[in-house]
Amino acid sequence: IAQSLTHLSLPYTHPPSEMALSATRSASASTSGLRRQQPTGQRALVRTAVASPIEREVVTAPSSQPSYLSKTQTSNTPATPFDSYSFAPVREAQVSRAMTSRYFKDLDTFAESDIVIVGAGMAGLACAWELNRIAPDARVALIEAGVAPGGGAWLGGQLFSAMVVRKPAHSILDAMKVPYEDDGNFVVVKHAALVTSTLLSDVLKSDNIKLFNATAAEDLIVKRSDDVPGGRYVAGVVTNWTLVSLNHGLQSCMDPNVVEAHVVVSACGHDGPFGAASVKRLAALDMVPGHPGMAALDMSVAEDAIVNNTREVVPGMVMTGMELAEIDGSPRMGPTFGAMLVSGCKAAHVALAVLRNKQAAAKAKASRATGATASA
């Protein structure tokens, strides 16, 4: 208060007693008319019965700028590197074009992808992370229904912070440079978000991977061919904004978009609003015999089953993570996350093998066609 009064070139007096404050309120009421009559554009000081800081009022001249643009620091505000901060000028349309032009360029680029990963939970992110490491030339679209990727891997079990990873999956944490405490047969990361944010950061830095979040995979693209087992194969996904997908029943039909791909990796997780979406759709199409659903929790066997059953479930689709429990009837593992990491990384290798085989077959076919044309 003394510093404020120094700024106003006024003498400082001690705060008034309660009796003085009462007198001040009475005096303030009696002088309210006087205050309203002060000429605008001049600084005026109105004194009341007790000489204290709360009894003085300063009327400043009208400013051509809004008040929030002319705020000044008080003398007791510490200096920072951000004082008198000012941003470069920009027009609103420039910001809009900066976002939309890049997004639509990405839609155009990834409309034909080498690999599409459906679901950016821990298994899906681990798959994208490993693909970036082993196949930086592959074009990968990562589709996530939620606004925030990461699925349930931002916390450990029952909303606790720590993440438990059973050995030897900790080797992936070492590769990610994520610190942990060693508890013997498992390690503990102090916060699950550290693992998920590291995966997400590494994936998003890649030029060959594009995350389309708030985007739902509503359906699959399925083609027929006599060259594949069962006569049908998955050739991509059908997409829409998640908010549209959730509200189809509230409006007229909102047609979707598509992303073609040589391989689809489904990491949709166990059953839920968008969970196990690929399993349920494949079962409805009679491309798999059914889906018994996830069995009850058994940590001792659940994680091994998820990793060992990570595979190409139908031509063109590799499945990873907890969605496998829905199609195989294997147990859930609860709050231990090593299987999600390892299954996702394994899915990357399986998907890459499928992709390379398709690319080799296409190249051989093109070579035969060229040879036939030359012979003719």
N, C-alpha and C positions, 0 to 999 in steps of 0.2 A: 504493500500500500504506500509506504514511504517513497519507493521508487516511482510509482505512478504519479504521486503528488509532485515529486521533483520535476517530472516531465511537464507538469502543468504550471510549474513555478509557483506553487502554493506551499505555505508552511504546513508541517505535519503536526497533528495533535493526536493524542492517544485515543483509542476507540472509546465511545461514550458508554456510560452506564445504562442499565435498562430504563431508569427514570429519564435519562437524557434522550434515549431513543424514543420514548413515548412522547416527549415534548417535540422531538423532531418530526414524528408522524403528524402531529397536530399542525405544526408550522408548515409542513409540506402541503397539507390539504389546503391551508389558507393561502398559499402562494401558487397554487396550481394554475389559477387564472393568469397570474403574472407570467408564468412560464410559457403558457400558450401564446402570450402577446409579444414574446421576444422576437425582434425582427429577424427574418431568415437571412442567411448569408453572413451573419456576424457571430463571433464567439462571445457568449454571454455566460456569466457565472451567477447562479442564484444561491444566496446564502440563507440558511435557516437558523433556528434558534441556537443550535449547538454546532460549534466549529469542529466538524469531523469529516473524514473522506466521504462517508455515505450521504452527506448533506449537500454535496456539490454536484451540479449537473452541467455538462458541457454540451453546447449545441454547435455542431460543425456545419460548415457550408455544404450545400448540395454538391455532389460530385457527378461528373459526366460518366464515370465508371461505376459498375455495380460494386457494392460494398465488399463483396467477397474477393474482388480483384485488387483492392487497395489495403488489405490487411497488413499491418506492420508488426514486427516482433517487438515484444517488450524487452526492457533492458536486462531482465533476468533469464531470457531464453538463450540457451547455449548456442554458439555458432556451430553450423554443420556444413558439410560439403554441398548441401542441397539448398542453401539459402538463395533467395532471388531466382529461383528455378523457373525456366521458361522453355516450353516445347517448341519445336519447329512448326511452322504453320502447315495446316492440312485442310483439305475440303472433305466433307462427308462422303461425296461420291468417289473420291480417290480411295478411301478406306474400303468402301463397298467393292470397287473393282479389284482392289488388291486381293481380297478374299475370294470373290467369285471366279475371277479369271484363273486362279491357281487351282481351285477346287474342280472346275470343269475341265481343266487340262488333265488333272489326275483321273477324272472319270473317263476321259478319252484314252489316256495312256493305259489304264488298268482294265478297260473293258475286255481286253484279251490278256489274261494273265497266265503265267506258267503254273502257279499254284495259288489257290484261294484257301485261306484258313478261316473257318467260321467259328468265332468265339475267341475273345482275347482275355480269357482267364489265365491262370498260371500255365496250364498245358499248352494253350494256343500261343501265348507269349514265348514260352520256352521253345516251341517249334519254330517260330519266326526268328528268334535269337540264334538258334542253331543253323537254320537255313542261311542266315546272313553270314555265318562263319564259314560254312562249307560250300556254299553256292552263291557267292555275291553277284553272280550274273543272272540269277533267276529273278523274274518279276513276280512279286508276291503281294497279293491283296489280302488285308486282314480286316475281316468284317466283325463288328462288335455292336450288339443291340443296345447296350447301355451307353450313356454319355461318358461315364468313367470306365476305362478298361481296367482289368485286374480281377474281375469276378469276386470270389470270396477270399482272395489272397491278400487283402489289405490288413487282415487281422488273423490271429491264430484261432484256436477253438473257443467257442462261447464268448466272442468279442474280446478275448485277451490279446495282449500285444505280441508276445513272443511267438516265433515260428519254430517248430521242431522239424528237423530233417534227419531221417535215418541214414546211417552210413550204408553204402559208399557214395550216396548221392551228394554228399558234401563236396565232392570233387568239382561239381558244377558251380557251387558257391565259390570255390577257389578260383575257377576260371573267370567268374564274374567279379572277383575281388570284393566279395561281401564278407565282412568279419563275423565271427561267431564264437560261442563258447563250446568247448568240447566236453560232452558229458558221457563219454565212453562209447556206447553203441549208436549214439546220435549226437547231433550238434544243435545248438539253440541260437538263433538270430534274435537280437534284442527286440526287434520290431519287424513284423511281417512286411510292413510297407517298405522296408529297406530292400528286401529282395524284389518285390513287385516293381518298385520305382526304378531299380537298376535295370531290370529286364526291359521295362517300358522305355527308358531313356536310350538304352543301346539299340533297341529296335527302331525307334523313331529317328535316330540319327542316320539311318541307312537310306540311301537314295533309291534302292530297289524295292523297298517295302513301303506300302501306303496303308495307313490305318483309316478305315471308314467307320467311325463310331457313330452312335445314334442311328445305326443302319441295321435292319433286320434281314436275315436270310429267310424269306417267306417260303421258299420252295427250292427244288432242285431242277436243273436242266438234265434230262435223261434222254439219251439217244439209243437207237437200235443198231446193232452190228452183229453179223454172223461170226466175226473174228474174236469175240470175247465170250467167256463163260456166261451162260444165262441169256445171251443175246442182247443185253442192255448194259450201258455204262453211264456213269455220271460225268457230265461235261461242263458243269458250272453251277451257279446259284442264281436264284431269283431274289432281287433285293427291293426294299422299300424303306422309307423313313420309319423308324420304330414307332413314332407316335401315330402314323397312319396305320401301321400293322395292328396296333392295339385298339384302333377305333374303326375298323372296317364296318362294324355293325351299326355305327352311328351316322353313316353317310352313304352316298352312292358309291359305286365301285371306283376305287383308285388304283389304276393299273400300275404294275411294278416296273422295275428296270432289271437288267441282267448283267452278270459278269461271267464270261466264258473262261474256262481253265482246263489245262491238261490234267490237273489233279486237284481234288478238293480234299482238304484235311478238316474233318469235323471234330471240334473241341467244344461242344455245346454243353457239356456237364451233365449231371444227373437230372432227373425229371423236374420240371418247373415251368413257368410261363413260356420261356424260350428254351428250356432245358431239354436235352435228348431229342431235339427237333429232327435231326437227320435220322436217328433210329426209328422214330415214329413214322416219318415219311417213307422210309425204305420198307417198313413193315406194311404200311398201307398200300404200297405198290407191289407187294409180294416179291420184293427183291431180297428180303431176308425172311427166315421162317417165323419171326415174331420177336418180341422183346419181353423176356420174363421179368425184367425190372431188377433193380439193385437189391442185393441180399443184405441182411443185417450186419452190423459192424463186427469185424474181426481183423484187427490190425496185423496179426501174425501172418495172414495169408493175402490180405487185400492188396497191398502194394505190389507184391510180386506178380499177382494176377493181372493187374493193370498194365504193368510194363511188359510182361511176357505176351499178353494178348494184343498189344498195339500192332495194328496190321492194316492191310487193304481189305476192307470187309466186303466190298463189291468192286467191280472194275471201275477205276477212276476215283474211288473214295477211300481215304485212309482215315482211321478213327483213333483218337487219343484221349487220355484223361478219363474222367469219371463217366463219360457217356458209354464207355466200353462196359461198365458194370450193368448198364441198362440192357444191352444186347446179349451179354454173356451170363447175367445173373450172378455175377461175382459180388463179394461183400464190399461194403463201404469201409474206408479206413479211418474216418474221423480226422482229428486235428494233427495229422502228420503229412508233410507235403512233398517228401522226396519223390514219390511215384509220379506226381504231376510234372516235376522237372524232368525226370528221366524219360517218362512216356512221351512228353513233348519233343525232347531231343531225338528219341528213337523215331518218332513219326516224321521228323524232318528227313532222316536218312531213308526211310521207307518211301516217302513221297518223292524224294530226289531220284531214287532208283526207278520208280514208275515213270517219272518225267523223262529221264535219260533213255529208258527203253522206248518210250513213245517217240522221242526225237530221233532216235536211231532208226526206228521203223519208218518214220516219215521220210527220212533222208534216203533210206534204201529204196522206198517206193518211188521217190522222185528220180533217183538214179536209174531205176528200171525204166521209168517212163521216158527219160532222156535217151537211154540206149535204144528203146523201141522206136522212138522218133528218128534217131540217126540211122537205124537199119532200114526204116521205110524210105 
